[in-house]
Amino acid sequence: MISDSSHYSNYRLTARLELKNKPGTFNRVVQLLSRQKANLGAIDIVEATREKITRDITFDVLNEAHGKHVLEKLGEIRDVKLVHASDRIFLLHLGGKISVQSKIPIKNRNQLSQAYTPGVARVSKAIGENKSSVYNLTIKGNSVAVVSDGSAILGLGNLGPEAALPVMEGKAMIFKEFAGIDAFPICLATQDTEEIIKAVQAISPVFGGINLEDISYPRCFEIENRLRQTLDIPVMHDDQHGTAVVVLAALKNALRIVKKDISKIRIVMSGIGAAGVACAKILLLAGARHIVACSRRGVVFSTEENGVHAAKRDFMSQIHRDNPGESLKETLKGTDVFIGVSSANLLTAKDLKKMKKDRIVFAMANPDPEVSPSEAVKVCRIFATGRSDIPNQINNALAFPGIFRGALDVRATTINEAMKLAAANAISGLISSSELSEEYIIPSIFDKRVVSAVSEAVARAAMKTGVARRRPKKESKTTAVST
């Protein structure tokens, strides 16, 4: 059962309260939390005297505004003093979430002389004579730069590079925890396209790959394309391609359930920004022939009007933003699949009923999807979101760790379309026919098979398409450092 309270745990507060030690005081606290629709959790006694009891009260709220309101009301209760309050999300981020750790101890002069001067001079000289040895003798072979300018942070917008840093730290954590890759957050104090390109080019000798993140549309296209053309290491804008890979993987399995062919279904998309463009492109590569995409104003792309070949030849030229067609709600009629990469609450269950039987709906706007999950599940055969508290989470974390792991393992010069398709096929293939169901079309990001399956498939595709500079060692583990 999906309810509107299902995401409370993302807003969990702990309030320290001083209560007069007399009957009924704590009961007033409980009653207030109930009236304010805050879910009471742990209750801990910090200190108790004859006069007062200090308690830590943990409770879940709907959002930041709700939490602030509840705390204000707690401070107004008779015989109760609000000492302070803490938010578990902020506590987790205190001091940052990542650090650099040495792989070898430096406890004496001998070890220092080997790791640094004078011993390191021999290594520098060797790399100077053979630049490719930098992959073996430094961190480069297992490192990725996670680069952002803070212009499109999650669903929050342009908050700048400082605000992007916690997100990039989180991305670096996922790289390390899931794929054993050393990733570094690089948040640039510029939103000029040329300056970003030059900055990434300048730092590229350190890294085996570049993960672009939270860079606004349409600048993200030019930045990625230029870097791919000028660098000999993989460059991928994850907001585009990671999302597209997982959408395709989920759709392939959803179509297995409803027994429909991707070449025959009609797909309507909401959102034709970075993620929307990438999703449409990969669906075309996978065999889709009937795709309609809408902006807020209406239809701005349609293979039904311009043809599949034109879209494949020059996709961007087929988008007519200045001359939109019918509305999103109107174009849903007779549609098999809806894919949302746009904004919250655009549709209702009534709108979805215009679609064909066995309708598939991927509503991926975060944190709130294009349609209410509690209503959508009543009318959809298969429903998916980007949220972790609802079955079928379409999360790009299923893709990017394995894609970069595979690319690094073979020292690929790029991440091409064949590698992305291979990643999508690997993800979808992890769910067997006996396991597949309406609420299980995509594996969990905690499924330990994912990174291994994706990295191996990506590495094979890289070798097959001639962008690999070596074969991976047979004994290498996908989560081990590649040398």
Secondary structure, DSSP 4 states (H G I P E B T S, - for coil): ---TTTTGGGSEEEEEEEEESSTTHHHHHHHHHHHTT-EEEEEEEEEE-SSEEEEEEEEE-SSHHHHHHHHHHHTTSTTEEEEEEEEHHHHHHTT-S-----SS---SHHHHHHHSTTTHHHHHHHHHH-GGGHHHHSGGGGEEEEEE-SSSBTTTB---HHHHHHHHHHHHHHHHHHH--EEEEEE-S---HHHHHHHHHHHGGG-SEEEE-S--TTHHHHHHHHHHHH-SS-EEEHHHHHHHHHHHHHHHHHHHHHT--TTT-EEEEE--SHHHHHHHHHHHHTT--EEEEEETTEEEEEHHHH-HHHHHH-TGGG--TTS--S-HHHHTTT-SEEEE-S-SS---HHHHTTSPSS-EEEE--SSS-SS-HHHHHHH-SEEEES-TTSSSB--GGGTHHHHHHHHHHTT-S---HHHHHHHHHHHHHTS-TTT-BTTBSS--TT-THHHHHHHHHHHHHHHHTT--SSPPPTT--TTSPP-
